[in-house]
Amino acid sequence: MRKLCLAMAMAGMLASGWAQAQSTLRIGLQDDPDVLDPVRARTFVGRIVFASLCDKLVDITPDLKIVPQLAQSWTVADDGKTLTFKLRTDAVFHDGTPIDAAAVKANLDRARTQPDSNRKSELATVASVEAPDAGTVVLKLSEPDASLLSQLSDRAGMMMSPASFDKDPGGKPVCSGPYQFKERVQNDRIVLEKFPKHWDAANYHFDRLVYTPIPDTTVRLNNLRAGDLDIIERVAPSDAKAVKDDKNLRLAPVTGLGFQAISVNLGNGARADNPLAKDKRVRQALDLAIDRDVLNQVVGEGMFQPAYQPFPPASFAYDKASEHKGRDPQKAQALLKQAGYDRVKFEITYGNNTTMQQVFELVQAMGAEAGFDITLRPVEFASLQSSLARGDFEVGQSGWSGRVDPSGNIHQYVSCKGNLNDGKFCDPAVDKLLNDARAESDEAKRRALYDQVLAAMQDQRPIVYLFYLPWTFGVQKKLDGFVPYPDGLIRLKGVSLAKK
């Protein structure tokens, strides 16, 4: 009898443990996010965490339509210079304070004006924010901005409690999403817990989320296959078949909106004094040295579509004329000689993960044949972001997860005051074209303006684009409702465990 009771007790404990484990969703990330403050953050993996931590004014659907989130509706004035939002009345921050117009104004003003904000260029057309009543927010624009709604569907539109602004918002964020911050151990885990007062809490079915950074793609996959993770992002192309063949897993790919590139330091600190910075012919030669088709075949296994511009093929701004095939090391060498160089030495700084290591080892080998002696400097991903921002690089990895509107894929990267313009490229003529394109509502006219921008970029080459980013998720089959989005974010509304 005693043995039976003990067995029953152990079974109960196991069942309880199983239930508790099932209330935790475990997500494997390729990198460790930087600061958890939407205003200052730079990393894609940070955006994955923010998707559950911080609600936005608006969101997107899988087919890239703008839909309500904290804003229930919005109107644009006939002249395109006033954008008015009507807010939800049932939303609160994680500290219990209401999300009203005054709080939204405080967030947008902080994003527009804080000295270290990375959202300034995204909100550059917002001249002022008004809160005429608790449920209404009015954005007064300096000029029409066709891209603004899409910017507000991401970090520029994320809301944090104003009471937390002076209380380490990057280390202990107080946001407004379906999950609230619990703890963070750098390079180990970020833990969020369900926020029961969220306006849509009934559609979120896990009590806890644990995000674990695992830069090694094989280790990340092995953790998924062992059942220690429920979702992993960016399955390596070489691992896609293993996921497909595993009866417990499913592969969930989606074509992304972003790109992987390398940026040249043209004027950001002492390390901008290099041949690449001094002569555009050297940058043109580097572009000609790289065979994107080889990167696609060898590393991407057909999943890394070659890129020569910031606009993905799905964008109306995509210009097929900017594309070309293969490489031309002989022409690259000729350009170097025209610029007065036999060989050029430089260093590439990049995030230390398996995929990018393979990419840049190939770039290094291809560059050697074209007259470049390239050294590789792998650093932790968060360190990469810091290095880029302070100009501690000659050529740096520059990845972007993409935005719905084409302005979001280029303006902050190449405009003179762009917050992600790490190389400090600045051309007033390009700035005017970018600003004119952002203010233009007619799609055909916008495309014509972007064509001129791309022509200038092809000539100046401040950024060398490599490939478009696919988002490929590995997911436990026991999860129902997971849908991959083209922006690469993991949205958990409606995601639950399959019923047995």
Buried (B, 14 or more C-beta within 10 A) or exposed (E): EEEEEEEEEEEEEEEEEEEEEBEBBBBBBBBBBBBBBBBBBBBBBBBBBBBBBBBBBBBBEEEBEBEBBBBBEBEBEEEBBBBBBBBBEEBBBBBEBBBBBBBBBBBBBBBBEBEEBBBBBBBBBBEEBEBEEBBBBBBBBEBBBBBBBBBBBBBBBBBBBBBBBEEEBBEBBBBBBBBBBBEBEEEEBBBBBBBEEBBBEEEBBBBBBBBBBBBBBEEBBBBBBEEEBBBBBBBBBBBBEBBEEBEEBBBBBBBBBBBBBBBBBBEBEEBBEBBBBBBBBBBBBBBBBBBBBBBBEBBBBEBBBBBBBBBBEBBEBBBEEBEEEEBBBEBBBBBBEEBEBEEBEBBBBBBBBBBBBBBBBBBBEBBBEBBBEBEBBBBBBBBBBEBBBEBBBBBBBBBBBBBBBBBBBBBBBBBBEBBBBBBBBBBEEBBBBBBBBBBBEEEEEBBBBBBBBBBBBBEBBBBBBBBBBBBBBBBBEBBEBBBBBBBBBBBBBEBBBEEE
